[in-house]
Amino acid sequence: MEPFKQHTGLVYPLNRTNVDTDQIIPKQFLKRISRQGFGQYLFYNWRFDKKDRPREDFSLNFPKYKGTSILVSGENFGSGSSREHAPWALQDYGFKVIIAPSFADIFSNNCTKNGLLPVVLTDAEVSQLIKNAESDSYHLTVDLENLKVYDDKGFETSFTIDEYSRSMLLNGWDEIAVTLTHEDKITEFEKHHVVY
Amino acid sequence: MTKPKTIIEKIWEKNIVHEEGNRAILYIDLHLVHEVTSPQAFEGLRMNHRKVRQPNRTFATMDHNVPTKDITNIKDEISKIQMDTLRKNCEEFGISLAGMGHKHQGIVHVIGPELGLTQPGKTIVCGDSHTSTHGAFGALAFGIGTSEVEHVLATQTVWQAKPKTLNVQFDGKLGDGVTAKDLILALIGKYGIGFGSGYVIEYTGEAIRNLSMEGRMTICNMSIEGGARAGLVSPDQTTIDFIEGREFAPKGEAFEQAKQEWLALASDEDAEYDKTIIFNASEVEPQVSWGTNPGQTVSISDLVPNPDHAKTENDKNEIKHALEYMGLEADTPIKDITIEHVFIGSCTNSRLADLEQAASIIKGQKVHPNVKAVVVPGSRSVKVAAEKQGLDKLFLEAGFEWREPGCSSCLGMNDDIIPPGERCASTSNRNFEGRQGNDARTHLVSPQMATAAAIAGHFVDVRTLA
């Protein structure tokens, strides 16, 4: 995957909590057998009406968010189904970073495997960022090397991410290749491991 | 004396291949595969010229988008491609497949246990969040994404951070007409859909010990609806009795040996957990979800919540949004909500015991004329066993449809879609927006409550039925 070091982009605020992966990518689009092309279906049932026309009242369709690459949303983002199609759709649409007060475990894991960075900030910080992005064209920089999020108006905060995910993202490593450097240990383990 | 351990710690320690800080390469004992989350993983293997490390620890089936009316006629061309792709991948990589028409075909979380593949102490993964179901046997079982499916295929391992442990202790006995489904819905209704985030749950207590394996599977299945990737129950005699004699279970001497090891996995008496929740099971009533996530659930005797009574501004907005989607008025008695559809099925509630419970409510009555009610057995084996008992006739005579096995209306990836604006009493696990169909409205209930609603045309308290 592509290494992720630092990214500056336009912020899109999705002021909802518990956004589940059924909303991020509805089930009718899970039948494809490739990883590509899911962006057009992102938030499909929110973005499009029953005749597949863009809904003017859904904020991601607002012209001011065209070209957005940083999504900010409420707690428990990505809950529900384990479908990796969710991060694939977000990434294919153009998102590089998702910021929320908390993420569902499987979703967060799926993001880091694809070079999409989940950033946990506090409720208060997220509320502030949502407000900023709702009122204005708002850009943020997310720096994974220094674990900082900042804008050019004086907002700056730090975040944490587990060291393993951080190095995977920074280096863009293929996780399977990393694991296979321990293949001798797997082989040794299998010699003694009992499974009925 | 050694420090008392939870079953979670015991399985974790048993399966560690390599540790780095708080993370480890965890060996996977059973990898279940289905058609929706695997094609990109197999493609990844091909692109990198990798093999499946342990085909004999990998088992595949088709469930998510299989038709339930005529299994010989897959009308949806894209679904057909996905199923054909799985068949070709299994052939190429040497993986056992219970495909369409196979006697073992069914929902992946129904067939694992019924074949005896699911066993205590195993680490089990599948590209599906409801893999937590297998925890009912004292297995450490969790859902993974497609990248991890590829990783497990190639290495038979996953990288995991050591999980935090959460003890959910269900004290007391369940009342008549109250099931495992009501218990887990009540728990999530009280603590919300994020309380288990970052934890593996162990369900303990009198109410759990008294549950059948089917009931325990229902509970563990919905761990993910509380935010936990995995939920399990320490094995006991109920577990052993269920496994004995199943196709892939050890036999004879090996079974006796396995049995001792399995029972020894149970959490030690004084084991410590990172967090404990004590929940009184005897006070639980039959549950009905009213909103658009499983935490938005109340008892049958309650009213639809009023946003004006919400504690926070965020809760108020969430309730308002859910009521709008669900087409419900605040303060409506749950019993007054009328339904047009009933779905009995899914990895939560489609096993033989679930269908028996659902059928027990029929008592010669008919499905309400305004209701379309469908029963989808969880597997071919469940279907065959139910038909042997005559359950199919009971359902058919009452006006239910009796279908072929699959995930069906739980997520509507096949033709079994609930139409826009219509309301479904469903024994499945998720009431998310659009889950059962675009703009479809889902109410999660137990199998008994689903049958009772099918007959009455609205929700009723099964405890009040003669």
Interface residues (C-beta under 8 A of the other chain):
Chain A: R16 T17 N18 D20 D22 Q23 P26 K27 Q28 L30 K31 R32 I33 S34 R35 N45 K50 G74 E75 N76 S79 G80 S81 S82 R83 E84 P87 S102 A104 D105 I106 N109 N110 K113 N114 D162 E163 Y164 D174 E175 I176 T179 L180 H182 E183 K185 I186 F189 E190 H193 V195 Y196
Chain B: N15 V17 H18 E20 G21 N22 R23 I25 Y27 D29 V36 T37 P39 Q40 E43 N48 R50 R53 R57 H64 N65 D76 I78 S79 I81 Q82 T85 Q119 K122 G127 D128 S129 F142 G143 I144 G145 T146 S147 E148 E150 H151 A154 T155 Q156 T157 W159 A161 I193 G194 S197 G198 I224 G227 R229 A249 P250 A254 A258 N293 N314 E318 H321 L411 G412 M413 P420 R430 F432 E433 G434 R435 N438 D439
